[in-house]
């Protein structure tokens, strides 16, 4: 973890919060790395702010809470983002100490539950939608009769500690949200296996950020402006076949932390034939791995300068970048799911995804559909995969059923069922 984050936690522990929460209909929760798009000086959350924009069009008012260790709030955020940083930090430290003392059970934090309870009571919200809502938030919501949902923000699989049955299947019902909002049917299947018996819904809405770029609307000024920005950049003027390398944060199994030497060598050998994008993970810009951003710049200067483009690929919206590429290559990234929904194939290099590996269950749905391929992280295998899959892009996934489910969700959120 970045030392600056540790220092921030220490400082926040002695911070006295003075936060005034306005009244609202819906509360959303996100982290800095979820607010990954900088647009007109403010950080926009592709998932959360897309949802908030759609809710506001239906007359709902929204506020957002930035999760622990977040910096993006107030004028820095697109939405109305608040954070009781001091209270959150103290609750986090106490929770970690409790976890060290009682290792066999979840270190439930009544301090955190009380923080959420106060936010819910003061704001008077009727619904909550969060990226990985904590057990404490779920309890606080259920005690008050407030509907709470978890919105998918990355890969979901049985081996995922937040979504797998072996990790969450024994949770008390009040530790869980009322619903999980999923991108795809594969993610739904993973959760429904254990959540359905507990009365928890799994709703497949598709990735709504992807949906905005698959079917751009004239009235969607943000998407129109972003598409115009991309066109003005004049990227890949020669029209070469394009490959996106999506980086993973905290990649301790890669010696340099970014990409295996074999992939670097393929890029250097083929940059005359292919246009190579490299996209940093949002956590490497804002989040738990911000220290990796400057390190990548040094790696780029020493290894890939003149062979790749990474700044536009990192700053521009992922769906917009994906719409321009023929193939995605990554060590291990949920970008492959978003690429699959846009009809772009992905090759993943992480050996842990191979049969017998610790994460062999991940991406199963799109692997079976032939959109995600597992390859060895060698020069020959990567080069062969480019030749084999580089011209295999397909039409985007049919979003009509997802759109219908999303519309039902919005109607439910807009329904005033208060007595």
Secondary structure as UniProt FT lines:
FT   HELIX           3..13
FT   STRAND          26..30
FT   HELIX           32..34
FT   STRAND          37..39
FT   TURN            40..41
FT   STRAND          42..44
FT   TURN            46..47
FT   HELIX           48..57
FT   TURN            58..59
FT   STRAND          62..66
FT   TURN            68..69
FT   HELIX           74..76
FT   STRAND          81..82
FT   HELIX           85..101
FT   TURN            103..104
FT   HELIX           110..123
FT   STRAND          127..130
FT   TURN            131..132
FT   HELIX           135..143
FT   TURN            144..145
FT   STRAND          147..151
FT   TURN            158..159
FT   TURN            161..163
FT   HELIX           165..168
FT   TURN            169..170
FT   HELIX           173..175
FT   STRAND          179..182
FT   HELIX           185..195
FT   HELIX           196..198
FT   STRAND          201..204
FT   HELIX           208..214
FT   TURN            218..219
FT   HELIX           221..233
FT   TURN            234..238
FT   STRAND          241..246
FT   TURN            249..250
FT   TURN            252..253
FT   TURN            255..256
FT   HELIX           261..270
FT   TURN            271..273
FT   STRAND          274..279
FT   HELIX           282..284
FT   TURN            288..290
FT   HELIX           291..303
FT   TURN            304..307
FT   HELIX           311..315
FT   HELIX           318..322
FT   TURN            323..324
FT   STRAND          327..330
FT   HELIX           335..341
FT   TURN            342..343
FT   STRAND          345..348
FT   HELIX           351..353
FT   TURN            355..356
FT   TURN            358..363
FT   HELIX           364..368
FT   TURN            369..370
FT   STRAND          372..374
FT   HELIX           379..389
FT   TURN            390..391
FT   HELIX           400..414
//
